[in-house]
C-alpha cells in the first residue's frame, strides 16, 4: 500500500491506488475460494464412486442391480454439478447464449406451474397464481433460459417449503420491467443468509447434500439469466 496522507492530487492518486489494490486482493481471495470449493464439490462424489467400485471389485459388496443403480445416481449428480459449473463459467465470461424471441410470459409461468401441479398436490402445498398481464402482452426473451429460471425457483420451493405450506406466484408489469414475485411459507432464510444466496456453491442449510440441496449453483445461474434479460422490451 502507498502512503496516502497527502492532501493534494498525489495523495488522491495514492488512495485510488490503494483502493484498487484492495479490490484486486479481494478478487484473488474469492477466486482461490472458488477453486477450493469446486475441488471439494467434485472430490466428494468421485470419492463415493471410487469407494463403491473398489468394494465391488474386491468382492466386499455383491454385484447387484441395486448397487449399480446407486452408482448411476451418484454419476448423474456429478454430471449435473459439472453441467452447472460449465453453465456458470460461460455466464461469468459473458458466453452464455440466449435465443430471444417474442413470448407471452404469463403463458410460460403458467405452464411451469402446471408442470409442478402433481408435486404440489403430493406435498399438500397450496398455490395461487396471479397474472395481471393482458393476454396479448409480449416479452422479448429466451424461453428456454426463462423456463430454466422458473423451474429452479419453483423447484426450490418444493424442496424447502414445509409440507402443507403455501406458495403464491404473481406477475405484473412495472415501468420498463416485468416483476415476478414468488412468495412461500416457512421456513425462510435469515438476513445474513439472504446476502449470500447468490454466491457460488452456497447452501443456506449446510446439512443439505447434493441429492436434496442441489449443486449450490442454481440461484447464481438464475441471477445471470435475469441479468441477461436486462435489454428487455
N, C-alpha and C positions, 0 to 999 in steps of 0.2 A: 504494500500500500504506500501511497505517496503522502507526504506531509501536506495537509490542506488547510492550514491555519491562516494563510494569506487572504486578505480581503479583496484582492484585485482579480483580474482575469486569469492569471496563472493559478491562483487559489481555486477559482471555479473550475478550471480545467483539471486540476488535481482531484477535486471532489467528483467530477464526472468520471474520471478515470477509475477512481476507487469504486464508484457505483457499478461501473461496467465490470470490473474485476469480481465484485461480489455476485453479480448475475451469472457470470461465466462459471464461478465456483459452484453456485447452486445448481446450475445446469449439469455440470460434470458429476456432482454428487447424485443428482436424480438419475443420470444415465447409468452410473455404477449400480444404484439400487435396482434399476430396471433390468440390467443384465443378471444381477444376482437373483432377482425374483423369477425371471424366466428360467434360469438354471434350476432353481428349486422346483418350479411347477412342472418342468419336463422330467426331472430326475425321479420324482415320486412315482408316476405311472410306469416309467421304464423299469424302476426297481421292482415294482409289483409284477410286471410281466416277466422279468428275468427270474425272479424267485419262483413264480408258478411254473415256468417252463423247466427250470432246473429240477424242481421237485418231481415233475412228470418224467423227465429223462432219467433221474436217479431211482425211479420206482417208489419214491416216498409217498406219492399220491397216485391213485389208479387213473389210467387214461379213460376218463368218462366224458360223455357228451356234456354234462353239466360243467365240467372243468373247462372244456373248450368254449362253451358259451360265456363263462366268466372271463376268459382271455379276450374273447371277441368284444365284450362290453368294455373292458379296460382299453382295448385298442381304439374303439370308437371315441371314448373320452379323450384319448391322446390326439386323435385326428381332429376332433372338434377344437381342442386347445391350439393345435398348430394352425388350423384354418383361421381361428380368431386372431392369432398373432400375425398371420400374413395380411389379413384384412386391416388390422390396426397399423401395421407397418406401412401399407400403401396409403392409408389415410394420413399418417403423420408426415409423409413426404409429398402429399398432395396428389397421389397417383390413384386414389380410389375413384373408379369410373362411375359416372352417372349417365343414364339414358333417359333424359327427361322428355315428358310428353304431357299434353293436356289431360287431366284426370279429374274425377269427382271425388274429393277427399272424404265426403260423408259416406259414399258407397264403399270406399276402401276400408274405413274404420268399421263400418257395419259388417262387412264381410269377415274381417278378422274376429270380431266379437262372436259372430255366428259360428265360426270355426271352433271357438273355445266353449261354445254352449254346453256340450256334454261334460267337459271338465268342470264348468261352473256348477252344473247340477250335481256331479259326483262329490264336489266339495261343499255342497249346500251354501254356495256363495251367491247371494242375491245381487243382481246387477241392473244398472239403469243406464240407458244410452240416450243422450240428448243432443240432437243435431239441429242447430239453428240456421244452417246454411240453406239457401234456396237450391232446388234440385238442379238448376242449370248452371250453378257456380262451378267454374273450372279453376284448377290449380296446376301450375307448371312444376312437375316433379317426376322423380323416378319411382314408378310404382313398386318395383322390386325392393329398392332400398327403404322406401317408406313402410312397406309391409314388414321388412326386417326390423325396423324401428318399433312398429306397433307390436309385433309378436314378442319382441324382447321385453317391452314394458308390461304388456298384459300378461305374458307368461310368468314374469316375476311376481305379479300379484297373486297368481295361482299358487306359486311356490311358498310365498311368505305371508299371505293373509290367513289368519286363523280360520279354521273350518266354521261355517255358519256366519261368516262376516259379510261385508257389503263392498260393492265396487260401483263407482259412478264415473262414467266417461262422458265428457261434453266437448263439443267442437263449435267454436264461434269464430267470427271474423272481426278483427280489430283494425285499426289504422295501419295499412300496409303489412298486415301479418295475419296468420292463422294461429289460433290459440287452442291447443289440445290440452285438456285437463283430465288427469286420471287420479281419482281420489279413492282411497281404500281405508278399511277399518284396521284395528290393531293387528299385529304390533307395528309401530313406526320406528323411526331412527332418531338418534339424538342429534342435537345441533352440531356436535363435533363430528359425528359420522356423516352428516349431510354435506359437510365441507369436503369430504374425501370420496364421496360416492362415485365420482367420475375419474378417480385415479386408476392407473393401470393395476390390475390384479388385486384390487381392494375388495374385500368382502366385509360387510357390516358385522356379520356374525362370524367370528373366527372359527367356530365349530363346524361351519358348513364345508362339506367336502365337494369335490368336483362333480360327484353324481347328483347332489341336491343343490349345490350352490353355484354351479356353472364354472366358467373359467375365470371369472372376475374381470372380464374384458367387455362384457355386453354393454354396460352403460357408457363406457368410453367410446365404443363404436357408435352408440346412439348419438352421443354428442357430436361426433364427426358428421354423421348423416344430417343432423339438424343444421350444422354449420355449412354443409354442402348445399343446403337449400335456402341460403340467405338471399340469393338473387331471384327469389320467387316473384311472381306477379299475379 
